[in-house]
Amino acid sequence: MFRTLTLFCILIMVHTITMAQDSIPTPSQTDSIQIDTIVIRMPLVKIQQIPRSVNLTYPAVSFRRTKILDKKFKRFRVPSFWEKVNKITVNLNEVAFVNWNAGGNNSVSAIGDARFVRNYKFSYVQWDNELQIRYGINAQEGRKLRKSDDAIRFSSTFGYRRDTITNWYYSVKVNFNTQFSNGFKYPDRETPISSFMSPGYTFLGVGTSYISINQKFNLYISPVTQKATFVLDQNLANRGAFGVQKAILDADGNVVQEGKNVLLEFGFLVTNNWETQVTKNIGMRHRLSLYSDYLTSFGNIDIDWELNFNLVVNKYINANIGTHIIYDDDILFDEVKAVDGTITDPGKTRIQFKQLLGVGLAYNF
């Protein structure tokens, strides 16, 4: 028994010695090849040619060489999504004669023009607003003052687009046009042919607009537009001016029923506004409005087209050349009356044309 146990212990010790690993690794043989870094130094070469733009002065900072700012430091401001234009222009024209053999009358004319623009654009929304006011007078030797220009125009267009890539918007547009004072067919100064809100035009419609990225080109198409013509001067309304229903008279010419002050129409409207620089100092502004009524005279188109060229001399002096064409089927000319005052011929529609040329002062703020 004792021999068996001793033999068993010896076998266990032999197995342990043969299966165990040495914790100290056997040192590996070093490589006999040694690699060193070789550094080759190039000799310094003196620069033969120095360009004129190179500054080899000692880069020292001296406060004696510093200068104060020419302009006031502008603090950072949060960018605004509003674009605004405030411009006032006064154009003058004067002619004087002294002992002029060919004859002529001294005259002075002046036209004031004020334009205010407020445009908002952010993401899917575009909102354009413009107000333009013009008034002009003309004074000639031996004559009273005459009106040469008179206009009040307001336009507002609200657009919404589905994404920020397209330039097409779903739009709602409102236009309003009228004038300041009475207009006469000179030399007659007793019977006005127009006045404030006589006529006055309002357009309200929905449609679609194409607005360029720089907002200088705007095309509006509306198949659903209501046009309202206002004639608040009752004398003009009784005569049926500007298309409103005229008064009903009895056999003696007395008014039995007053004329209407409002004419409502429903039709198709297309407008286009475009601004561009023809050359460096010449800018062009184009405005076109086309309207056709569905109910009474569909196919007959009312035209309102204005084209202006602005010639810039400097910041405050410029010249303006412009034309304005109007064709409205509701405005008649050359009315013929009988001796008793009855109208025998209501007249005909004619093309209205106005041309403007002036040099004056401009102020932007």
Secondary structure, 3 states (H helix, E strand, C coil): CHHHHHHHHHHHHHHHHHHCCCCCCCCCCCCCCCCCCCCCCCCCCCCCCCCCCCCCCCCCCCHHHCCCCCCCCCCCCCCCCEEEEEEEEEEEEEECCCCCCCCCCCEEEEEEEEEEEEEEEECCEEEEEEEEEEEEEEEECCCCCEEEEEEEEEEEEEEECCCCCCCEEEEEEEEEEECCCCECCCCCCCCCCEECCECEEEEEEEEEEEECCCCCEEEEEEEEEEEEEECCCHHHHHCCHHHCCCCEECCCCCEEECCCCEEEEEEEEEEEEEEEEEECCEEEEEEEEEEEECCCCCCCEEEEEEEEEEEECCCCEEEEEEEEEEECCCCCECCEECCCCCEEECCECCCEEEEEEEEEEEEEC
